[in-house]
Amino acid sequence: AYEHGLAEPTAALLVSLAPPIDLVVGTINIPANAEVGSNISIDYTVQNLSAGSFAGNWQDVLYLSKDDKFDLSDPLLTRVAVTEVLGPNGQYSRLVSAKLP
């Protein structure tokens, strides 16, 4: 029967979500000394700590911070386009150049 213009459901719909992917920053290497306005090299590694594989395109966004907490006052250093296929415990590394603000 129709009520308010809607039909009664005829079958249940099962929705399965993929397990979440846990990408974490591993190592970060930066120069010990650099001057404001100079270009620096940043070498970093990201690891997939989840049990599932992951393939896709995303951006790593690097900020400069005075502490180990991100906040909106931390200046942007660079964005890095990433296309990867990562298995469980897989990792990737990047070497990028960024100008210090």
C-alpha positions in Angstrom: 0.0 0.0 0.0 1.1 3.5 -0.7 1.2 6.1 2.1 2.3 9.7 1.6 3.4 8.7 -1.9 6.0 6.1 -0.8 5.9 2.4 -1.5 6.5 -0.2 1.1 10.1 -1.6 1.0 10.2 -5.0 -0.7 13.7 -6.1 0.4 16.3 -5.3 2.9 19.4 -3.5 1.7 22.7 -4.6 3.2 25.4 -1.9 3.2 29.0 -2.9 3.9 31.6 -0.2 4.5 35.3 -0.8 3.9 37.4 -0.7 7.0 39.0 2.7 7.7 42.5 3.3 6.5 45.1 4.5 9.0 47.8 6.5 7.3 50.4 7.9 9.7 53.6 9.9 9.3 56.6 7.9 10.1 59.9 9.8 9.8 60.4 13.4 8.9 63.9 14.7 8.1 64.5 18.5 7.8 67.7 20.6 7.9 68.9 21.5 11.4 69.5 25.1 10.3 67.7 27.2 7.7 67.0 30.9 7.1 63.6 32.5 6.7 62.7 32.7 3.0 65.2 29.9 2.0 64.2 26.7 0.3 64.6 23.5 2.4 64.4 19.8 1.5 61.9 17.7 3.5 62.1 13.9 3.4 59.2 12.1 4.9 57.6 8.6 5.1 53.9 7.7 5.5 52.8 4.2 6.6 49.5 2.3 6.3 48.9 0.9 9.8 45.5 -0.6 8.8 44.9 -4.3 8.0 43.5 -3.4 4.6 45.0 -2.3 1.3 44.4 1.2 -0.1 44.7 2.7 -3.6 44.0 6.2 -4.5 44.9 9.8 -5.1 45.3 12.3 -2.3 47.4 15.2 -1.0 49.9 15.3 1.8 49.8 18.8 3.3 52.9 19.9 5.2 52.8 22.7 7.8 55.5 24.4 9.9 54.7 24.3 13.6 56.4 25.4 16.8 55.1 22.3 18.6 53.8 18.9 17.9 50.1 20.1 17.6 48.5 21.4 14.4 46.6 24.6 14.7 45.2 27.2 12.3 48.2 29.6 12.9 50.7 27.0 11.6 51.8 28.2 8.1 51.5 26.0 5.1 54.8 24.8 3.6 53.6 22.7 0.6 51.1 20.3 -0.8 52.2 17.0 -2.3 50.1 15.1 -4.8 50.2 11.4 -4.1 49.0 8.4 -6.1 49.8 5.1 -4.4 48.8 1.6 -3.8 49.5 0.6 -0.2 49.1 -2.9 1.3 48.8 -3.5 5.0 51.9 -2.0 6.7 52.9 -0.5 3.3 54.7 2.8 3.1 55.9 5.5 0.8 58.5 8.2 1.0 58.7 11.7 -0.6 61.5 14.2 -0.9 60.1 17.7 -1.5 61.4 21.3 -1.5 59.5 24.1 0.3 60.2 27.7 1.0 60.3 28.7 4.7 57.9 31.5 5.4 
